[in-house]
Amino acid sequence: MSETTSDPTSSGAGSDIPVIIHPSAGTTPLGTPRNTAASQYLWGHFTDQSGWAQDRLPTIVRGEGTYIWDSAGRKIFDGLSGLFAVQVGHGREELAQAAAEQARTLPFFPIWGYAHEPAIDLAERIALAAPGDLNHVFFTSGGSEAVESAIKLAKNYWELRGKPTKRKVISREGAYHGTTHGALSLTRIASYREPFYPLVEGAVQVPTPNWYRSEHRFWEDKAAYGQWIADRTEEIIQREGPETIAAIFVEPVQNSGGCFVAPPGYFERLRKIADDNDILLVSDEVICAYGRTGGLFAGPDQGLAHPDIITSAKGLSSGYAPIGAMIVSDRVYDPFVSGENVFRHGYTFAGHPIGAAVALANLDIFEKEALVERVREQGPVFKATLDKLYDIPIVGDVRGSGYFYGIELTRDQATRERFTDEEADRIRAFLNPALYDDGLYVRADDRGDVVVQVAPPLISGPEDFDFIESALRDVFTRVLERI
């Protein structure tokens, strides 16, 4: 029998982890209790290690379909697709088989001056599916590396184009673009950035389109708000000097802070601003691509139809193997066609044969099971199911797209009054463990207002949506009783 408890001292990213006590969680092959081994040897990412030292460690042992099981035997609905990645669900034999077959044939070879068939085939498949003239695929090991690559490519591109002063990069307030040192400069979350100063120079922040928290006069006119917020970006570009700006990085639906969807016309206006000022526009789709928001790529459905670069990862392999991809337009690729110009950048495991083989098999499942079409069809059903939560007085906003939603909680639904910092910390510390106890793994985002993010596997359907709504309803009602 397992016991669950919340850790009253946890806050920040560590509070995203359900706090679980497993008195008997098995042993490692060396005979050490797993919780003991974890606290002594395993360093968790974005994790308060003191919780592990107290044997407060959720250990996930297997997954099947839309569910995961922990070492206490509990069956939990994976309402976050691992971490926005497991599009086709857990336990897919086709993907395991693809990895095994590739490991037997060619387990590893770099793409530094050489090629191998899985990388060639995957690059072609991605390029043919990408919007516009994004025909060139530069592989990475994951999302942060894809963003890092795009930063370096943008600077290199303008230097080769005879504009070496274009070195700055723009990102939106509250955004998360990764944790490698260059990508972290684009990430706009103070607690993630401050321990690592000085960051890479030349990162500029612009406003993000948070319509729910916008000024009152825009509440009824989203298009006007989209124009207004894009114009603020142009003002900052003029202040910095267009001749100094290399690229603007945006997500089609911004993850950090809770699934911000851009207002109508915003991205079209941003594209014109980029063109008018000779600036590359980068669509960071590490989370949004590969079906998550209702298209194989997210930009076209959100109004971002013609980026110069797309960064992607996560859903490319459904998380079954680490792989990312930077997808580049003909214009940006053109200076590197000459043998005199080499993009002197790469990663040992980028385009890994096993990762590429798994990604190809993953895309086969997308086609065979029509998963993009499924999200387009079922996404409105998911939204309508989550909208039922509006009858709970602390539910302020349900926003997102496809199978990617955030539910923002507020002290007063009518006035949109925010919780105090102390209240927000208490609520976040309660939410994840309580939802986990109800059989739902999701995330209470701690990078802004109180938002619970839900992103189920793309194989999910109406019965799953009903379960998610029921668990959220139960826990939100208990939050209401506590404030």
C-alpha positions as CSV (number, residue, x, y, z in Angstrom):
1,M,0.0,0.0,0.0
2,S,1.5,3.3,-1.0
3,E,1.1,6.6,0.9
4,T,0.9,10.0,-0.7
5,T,1.7,13.4,0.7
6,S,2.5,16.9,-0.5
7,D,5.8,18.5,0.3
8,P,5.0,21.9,1.9
9,T,8.5,23.2,1.2
10,S,8.5,22.5,-2.5
11,S,8.1,25.4,-5.0
12,G,9.3,26.4,-8.4
13,A,10.0,23.7,-11.0
14,G,10.3,21.0,-8.4
15,S,6.6,21.5,-7.5
16,D,5.8,20.1,-11.0
17,I,6.7,16.7,-9.7
18,P,4.0,14.7,-7.9
19,V,5.4,14.0,-4.4
20,I,4.9,10.3,-3.6
21,I,6.2,8.2,-0.8
22,H,6.7,4.5,-1.8
23,P,7.7,2.5,1.3
24,S,8.6,-0.4,-0.9
25,A,9.6,0.5,-4.4
26,G,11.9,-2.5,-5.2
27,T,15.7,-2.6,-5.5
28,T,18.2,-1.9,-8.2
29,P,20.1,-4.8,-9.8
30,L,22.9,-4.1,-7.3
31,G,20.5,-4.6,-4.4
32,T,20.1,-1.0,-3.3
33,P,16.6,0.2,-2.6
34,R,15.6,2.3,-5.6
35,N,14.7,5.4,-3.7
36,T,18.0,5.3,-1.9
37,A,19.9,4.8,-5.1
38,A,18.0,7.7,-6.7
39,S,18.7,10.1,-3.8
40,Q,22.4,9.1,-3.9
41,Y,23.2,8.8,-7.6
42,L,20.4,10.2,-9.8
43,W,20.3,14.0,-10.3
44,G,16.8,14.9,-11.5
45,H,16.2,17.7,-14.0
46,F,14.4,20.8,-12.6
47,T,14.1,18.8,-9.4
48,D,14.3,19.6,-5.7
49,Q,16.7,16.9,-4.7
50,S,15.9,17.2,-1.0
51,G,12.6,15.5,-1.7
52,W,14.4,12.5,-3.2
53,A,16.7,12.4,-0.2
54,Q,13.5,12.0,2.0
55,D,12.4,9.0,-0.2
56,R,9.7,11.1,-1.9
57,L,10.1,9.9,-5.4
58,P,7.5,8.9,-8.0
59,T,9.0,6.0,-10.0
60,I,7.2,5.2,-13.2
61,V,7.8,1.6,-14.3
62,R,5.8,1.1,-17.5
63,G,3.4,2.7,-20.0
64,E,0.7,1.3,-22.3
65,G,-1.5,3.4,-24.5
66,T,-2.6,6.5,-22.7
67,Y,-1.6,5.2,-19.2
68,I,1.5,4.9,-17.1
69,W,2.0,2.7,-13.9
70,D,4.2,3.6,-10.9
71,S,6.1,1.3,-8.7
72,A,3.3,1.3,-6.2
73,G,1.1,-0.3,-8.9
74,R,-1.1,2.8,-9.5
75,K,-2.5,3.3,-13.0
76,I,-2.3,7.0,-14.0
77,F,-3.6,8.7,-17.1
78,D,-0.8,10.4,-18.9
79,G,-2.4,13.8,-19.4
80,L,0.9,15.4,-20.5
81,S,2.1,12.9,-23.0
82,G,5.3,12.4,-20.9
83,L,6.4,16.0,-21.6
84,F,4.4,16.9,-24.7
85,A,6.1,14.1,-26.6
86,V,4.3,10.7,-26.6
87,Q,1.9,11.5,-29.4
88,V,1.1,7.9,-30.4
89,G,0.9,6.6,-26.9
90,H,3.1,4.2,-24.8
91,G,4.1,0.7,-25.7
92,R,4.0,0.8,-29.5
93,E,5.6,-2.3,-30.7
94,E,6.2,-0.8,-34.2
95,L,8.6,1.8,-32.7
96,A,10.4,-0.7,-30.5
97,Q,10.8,-3.0,-33.5
98,A,12.1,-0.1,-35.7
99,A,14.8,0.7,-33.1
100,A,15.8,-2.9,-32.7
101,E,16.1,-3.5,-36.5
102,Q,18.2,-0.4,-36.9
103,A,20.4,-1.3,-34.0
104,R,21.2,-4.6,-35.7
105,T,21.9,-2.9,-39.1
106,L,23.7,0.3,-38.2
107,P,23.6,1.3,-34.5
108,F,25.5,4.6,-35.0
109,F,27.3,6.7,-37.5
110,P,27.6,10.5,-37.5
111,I,26.4,12.8,-40.3
112,W,29.6,14.8,-40.2
113,G,30.7,14.6,-43.9
114,Y,28.8,11.3,-44.3
115,A,25.2,10.2,-44.6
116,H,23.2,7.2,-43.7
117,E,19.8,6.0,-45.1
118,P,17.6,6.7,-42.1
119,A,18.7,10.4,-41.9
120,I,18.3,10.8,-45.6
121,D,14.8,9.3,-45.6
122,L,13.7,11.3,-42.6
123,A,15.0,14.6,-43.9
124,E,13.1,14.1,-47.2
125,R,9.9,13.2,-45.3
126,I,10.1,16.2,-43.0
127,A,11.0,18.6,-45.8
128,L,8.1,17.4,-48.0
129,A,5.7,17.9,-45.2
130,A,7.0,21.3,-44.0
131,P,5.3,24.5,-45.1
132,G,6.5,26.7,-48.0
133,D,10.1,26.3,-49.1
134,L,11.5,24.8,-45.9
135,N,13.4,22.1,-47.7
136,H,16.5,21.6,-45.6
137,V,16.7,19.6,-42.4
138,F,19.5,20.0,-39.9
139,F,19.2,17.3,-37.2
140,T,19.9,17.7,-33.5
141,S,19.5,15.6,-30.4
142,G,16.6,17.5,-29.0
143,G,14.7,20.8,-28.7
144,S,17.2,23.0,-26.9
145,E,19.8,22.0,-29.5
146,A,17.5,22.9,-32.3
147,V,17.0,26.4,-30.9
148,E,20.7,26.8,-30.3
149,S,21.3,25.8,-33.9
150,A,18.8,28.3,-35.2
151,I,20.4,31.1,-33.2
152,K,23.8,30.3,-34.6
153,L,22.5,29.9,-38.1
154,A,20.7,33.3,-38.1
155,K,23.9,35.1,-37.1
156,N,26.0,33.1,-39.6
157,Y,23.4,33.8,-42.4
158,W,23.5,37.5,-42.0
159,E,27.3,37.6,-41.8
160,L,27.4,35.8,-45.1
161,R,24.9,38.2,-46.5
162,G,27.2,41.1,-45.7
163,K,25.3,42.3,-42.7
164,P,27.5,41.3,-39.8
165,T,25.9,43.7,-37.3
166,K,22.7,41.6,-37.2
167,R,23.6,39.6,-34.1
168,K,20.7,40.2,-31.7
169,V,17.8,37.7,-31.3
170,I,14.3,38.5,-30.1
171,S,11.9,36.4,-27.9
172,R,8.7,37.1,-26.1
173,E,8.2,37.7,-22.4
174,G,7.7,34.5,-20.3
175,A,8.8,32.3,-23.2
176,Y,10.7,29.0,-22.7
177,H,13.1,28.1,-25.6
178,G,15.5,25.7,-23.9
179,T,18.3,25.6,-21.4
180,T,21.5,25.4,-23.4
181,H,23.4,28.7,-22.9
182,G,22.3,30.4,-26.1
183,A,18.7,29.1,-25.9
184,L,18.6,30.2,-22.3
185,S,19.2,33.7,-23.4
186,L,15.9,33.5,-25.3
187,T,14.1,31.9,-22.4
188,R,12.4,34.6,-20.4
189,I,11.9,32.9,-17.0
190,A,14.0,34.7,-14.3
191,S,14.5,31.8,-12.0
192,Y,16.0,29.7,-14.9
193,R,18.3,32.5,-16.1
194,E,19.7,34.2,-13.0
195,P,22.0,31.4,-11.7
196,F,23.8,31.4,-15.1
197,Y,24.6,35.0,-15.8
198,P,26.2,36.3,-17.9
199,L,24.2,34.9,-20.7
200,V,24.9,35.2,-24.4
201,E,24.7,38.9,-25.3
202,G,22.1,40.4,-27.6
203,A,18.8,38.8,-26.5
204,V,15.9,41.2,-26.6
205,Q,12.5,40.7,-25.0
206,V,9.2,41.8,-26.6
207,P,5.6,41.4,-25.2
208,T,3.7,38.1,-25.6
209,P,0.0,38.1,-26.7
210,N,-1.7,37.2,-23.4
211,W,-5.2,38.3,-24.4
212,Y,-6.8,37.1,-21.1
213,R,-4.5,39.5,-19.1
214,S,-4.6,42.3,-21.7
215,E,-6.0,45.8,-21.1
216,H,-9.8,46.0,-20.8
217,R,-10.4,47.8,-24.1
218,F,-9.1,44.8,-26.0
219,W,-11.2,42.1,-24.4
220,E,-13.9,42.2,-27.0
221,D,-11.6,42.7,-30.1
222,K,-8.9,40.2,-30.4
223,A,-7.8,41.3,-33.8
224,A,-7.2,44.8,-32.6
225,Y,-5.2,43.4,-29.7
226,G,-3.1,41.3,-32.1
227,Q,-2.3,44.4,-34.1
228,W,-1.4,46.4,-31.0
229,I,0.9,43.7,-29.5
230,A,2.7,43.2,-32.8
231,D,3.2,46.9,-33.1
232,R,5.0,46.9,-29.7
233,T,7.5,44.4,-31.2
234,E,8.1,46.8,-34.1
235,E,8.7,49.7,-31.7
236,I,11.3,47.7,-29.8
237,I,13.0,46.7,-33.1
238,Q,13.3,50.4,-34.1
239,R,14.6,51.2,-30.7
240,E,17.3,48.5,-30.9
241,G,18.0,49.2,-34.5
242,P,16.9,46.8,-37.3
243,E,20.4,46.6,-38.5
244,T,21.3,44.8,-35.2
245,I,18.5,42.2,-35.2
246,A,19.1,38.7,-36.7
247,A,15.9,36.8,-35.8
248,I,12.6,36.7,-33.9
249,F,11.8,33.5,-32.1
250,V,8.1,32.7,-31.4
251,E,6.0,29.6,-30.6
252,P,2.8,29.2,-32.6
253,V,1.2,28.5,-29.2
254,Q,3.4,29.7,-26.3
255,N,3.9,27.0,-23.7
256,S,5.3,28.8,-20.7
257,G,2.7,30.6,-18.8
258,G,0.0,28.4,-20.1
259,C,-0.8,27.9,-23.8
260,F,-1.1,31.4,-25.2
261,V,-2.8,31.4,-28.5
262,A,-2.0,34.4,-30.7
263,P,-4.9,36.7,-31.7
264,P,-6.0,36.9,-35.4
265,G,-3.6,38.8,-37.6
266,Y,-0.8,38.8,-35.1
267,F,1.5,36.4,-36.9
268,E,0.7,37.9,-40.3
269,R,1.7,41.3,-38.9
270,L,4.9,39.9,-37.3
271,R,5.9,38.3,-40.7
272,K,5.5,41.7,-42.4
273,I,7.6,43.4,-39.6
274,A,10.3,40.8,-40.1
275,D,10.3,41.3,-43.9
276,D,10.3,45.1,-43.7
277,N,13.3,45.0,-41.3
278,D,15.4,42.2,-42.9
279,I,14.9,39.8,-39.9
280,L,14.5,36.1,-39.9
281,L,11.3,34.7,-38.3
282,V,11.8,31.4,-36.4
283,S,8.8,29.2,-35.5
284,D,9.8,27.2,-32.3
285,E,7.6,24.1,-32.6
286,V,9.5,21.9,-30.2
287,I,6.1,21.3,-28.5
288,C,3.6,22.3,-31.1
289,A,4.8,20.3,-34.2
290,Y,3.8,16.7,-35.1
291,G,0.1,16.9,-34.5
292,R,-0.1,18.5,-31.1
293,T,-2.1,21.6,-32.2
294,G,-3.9,20.0,-35.1
295,G,-1.4,20.1,-38.0
296,L,1.8,18.2,-38.7
297,F,3.4,21.6,-38.3
298,A,1.6,24.2,-36.1
299,G,2.4,27.5,-37.8
300,P,0.0,27.4,-40.7
301,D,-3.0,26.8,-38.5
302,Q,-2.1,29.6,-36.2
303,G,-1.4,32.2,-38.8
304,L,2.4,31.6,-38.9
305,A,2.4,30.2,-42.4
306,H,5.8,31.3,-43.7
307,P,8.6,31.1,-41.2
308,D,12.2,31.1,-42.3
309,I,13.2,28.4,-39.8
310,I,11.2,25.8,-37.8
311,T,12.7,24.1,-34.7
312,S,11.2,20.8,-33.6
313,A,11.8,17.7,-31.5
314,K,9.6,15.8,-28.9
315,G,6.7,14.5,-31.1
316,L,9.0,13.7,-34.0
317,S,9.7,10.3,-32.4
318,S,6.9,10.4,-29.9
319,G,9.6,10.5,-27.3
320,Y,10.7,6.9,-28.1
321,A,14.2,8.2,-29.1
322,P,16.0,11.5,-28.6
323,I,15.9,13.5,-31.9
324,G,15.3,17.1,-33.0
325,A,15.3,18.9,-36.3
326,M,15.9,22.5,-37.5
327,I,14.1,23.0,-40.8
328,V,15.4,25.8,-43.0
329,S,14.1,27.7,-46.0
330,D,15.8,27.8,-49.4
331,R,16.7,31.4,-48.8
332,V,18.5,30.8,-45.5
333,Y,20.2,27.6,-46.8
334,D,21.4,29.3,-50.1
335,P,24.6,30.8,-48.8
336,F,25.8,27.4,-47.5
337,V,25.4,25.7,-50.9
338,S,28.8,27.1,-51.9
339,G,31.7,24.9,-50.8
340,E,33.4,28.0,-49.4
341,N,30.7,28.5,-46.7
342,V,30.3,25.8,-44.1
343,F,27.9,25.9,-41.1
344,R,30.5,24.9,-38.5
345,H,28.2,23.5,-36.1
346,G,26.9,20.0,-35.2
347,Y,26.3,17.3,-32.6
348,T,27.7,13.8,-32.2
349,F,24.3,12.1,-31.9
350,A,22.3,14.4,-34.3
351,G,20.4,12.4,-36.9
352,H,21.2,9.2,-35.0
353,P,20.3,6.2,-37.1
354,I,18.1,4.6,-34.4
355,G,16.4,7.9,-33.6
356,A,15.8,8.5,-37.3
357,A,14.4,5.0,-37.8
358,V,12.1,5.4,-34.9
359,A,10.9,8.8,-36.2
360,L,10.1,7.3,-39.6
361,A,8.1,4.6,-38.0
362,N,6.4,7.1,-35.8
363,L,5.3,9.1,-38.9
364,D,4.1,5.9,-40.5
365,I,1.7,5.6,-37.5
366,F,0.6,9.2,-38.0
367,E,-0.4,8.4,-41.5
368,K,-1.9,4.9,-40.9
369,E,-4.0,6.1,-38.0
370,A,-4.7,9.6,-39.4
371,L,-3.6,11.2,-36.1
372,V,-3.5,14.8,-37.5
373,E,-7.0,14.4,-38.8
374,R,-8.0,12.9,-35.5
375,V,-6.8,15.9,-33.6
376,R,-8.6,18.3,-36.0
377,E,-11.8,16.3,-35.4
378,Q,-11.5,15.7,-31.7
379,G,-9.8,18.9,-30.6
380,P,-13.0,20.9,-30.5
381,V,-14.6,18.1,-28.4
382,F,-11.6,18.3,-26.0
383,K,-12.1,22.1,-25.7
384,A,-15.8,21.8,-25.2
385,T,-15.2,19.2,-22.4
386,L,-12.7,21.4,-20.7
387,D,-15.1,24.4,-21.0
388,K,-17.5,22.7,-18.7
389,L,-15.0,23.7,-15.9
390,Y,-16.1,27.3,-16.2
391,D,-18.9,26.6,-13.7
392,I,-16.2,26.4,-11.0
393,P,-15.7,30.0,-9.8
394,I,-11.9,29.9,-9.8
395,V,-11.6,28.8,-13.5
396,G,-10.7,31.9,-15.3
397,D,-9.6,30.9,-18.8
398,V,-9.4,27.7,-20.9
399,R,-7.1,28.3,-23.8
400,G,-5.0,26.4,-26.3
401,S,-5.4,24.4,-29.5
402,G,-5.7,20.8,-30.6
403,Y,-4.6,18.6,-27.8
404,F,-2.7,21.3,-26.0
405,Y,-4.6,23.4,-23.3
406,G,-4.0,25.4,-20.3
407,I,-6.6,26.2,-17.6
408,E,-5.8,29.4,-15.7
409,L,-7.1,29.6,-12.2
410,T,-8.0,33.0,-10.7
411,R,-9.2,34.3,-7.4
412,D,-12.3,35.8,-8.9
413,Q,-13.7,34.7,-12.3
414,A,-15.6,37.9,-12.9
415,T,-12.8,40.4,-12.2
416,R,-9.8,38.1,-13.1
417,E,-8.2,38.9,-9.8
418,R,-4.9,37.1,-9.4
419,F,-4.0,35.0,-6.4
420,T,-1.4,36.4,-4.0
421,D,2.1,34.9,-4.4
422,E,1.6,32.9,-1.1
423,E,-1.8,31.6,-2.3
424,A,-0.4,30.6,-5.7
425,D,2.5,28.7,-4.1
426,R,0.1,26.8,-1.8
427,I,-2.2,26.0,-4.7
428,R,0.6,24.7,-7.0
429,A,2.0,22.6,-4.1
430,F,-1.5,21.0,-3.8
431,L,-2.5,20.6,-7.4
432,N,0.0,18.0,-8.8
433,P,-0.1,15.5,-5.9
434,A,-3.9,15.8,-5.7
435,L,-4.4,15.2,-9.4
436,Y,-1.9,12.3,-9.3
437,D,-3.9,10.8,-6.5
438,D,-7.0,11.1,-8.7
439,G,-5.2,9.2,-11.4
440,L,-4.1,12.1,-13.6
441,Y,-0.6,13.2,-14.5
442,V,-0.5,16.8,-15.8
443,R,1.4,19.9,-14.8
444,A,0.7,22.9,-12.7
445,D,2.9,25.5,-14.5
446,D,4.8,27.7,-12.2
447,R,6.1,30.2,-14.8
448,G,3.4,32.9,-14.4
449,D,-0.2,32.7,-13.2
450,V,-1.6,29.5,-11.8
451,V,-2.2,27.3,-14.9
452,V,-2.7,23.6,-15.2
453,Q,-1.6,22.3,-18.6
454,V,-3.1,19.2,-20.3
455,A,-1.7,17.6,-23.4
456,P,-2.9,14.0,-23.8
457,P,-1.5,11.5,-26.4
458,L,-3.0,12.1,-29.8
459,I,-4.7,8.7,-29.6
460,S,-7.0,10.0,-26.8
461,G,-10.7,10.3,-27.3
462,P,-13.9,11.6,-25.7
463,E,-13.9,9.1,-22.8
464,D,-10.4,10.2,-21.9
465,F,-11.5,13.9,-22.1
466,D,-14.3,13.1,-19.7
467,F,-11.9,11.5,-17.3
468,I,-9.5,14.5,-17.5
469,E,-12.4,16.9,-16.8
470,S,-13.7,14.9,-13.9
471,A,-10.3,14.7,-12.2
472,L,-9.7,18.5,-12.8
473,R,-13.2,19.2,-11.5
474,D,-12.6,17.3,-8.3
475,V,-9.3,18.9,-7.5
476,F,-10.3,22.5,-8.5
477,T,-13.4,22.2,-6.3
478,R,-11.1,21.2,-3.4
479,V,-8.9,24.2,-4.2
480,L,-11.9,26.4,-4.1
481,E,-12.7,25.1,-0.6
482,R,-9.2,26.0,0.6
483,I,-9.0,29.7,-0.4
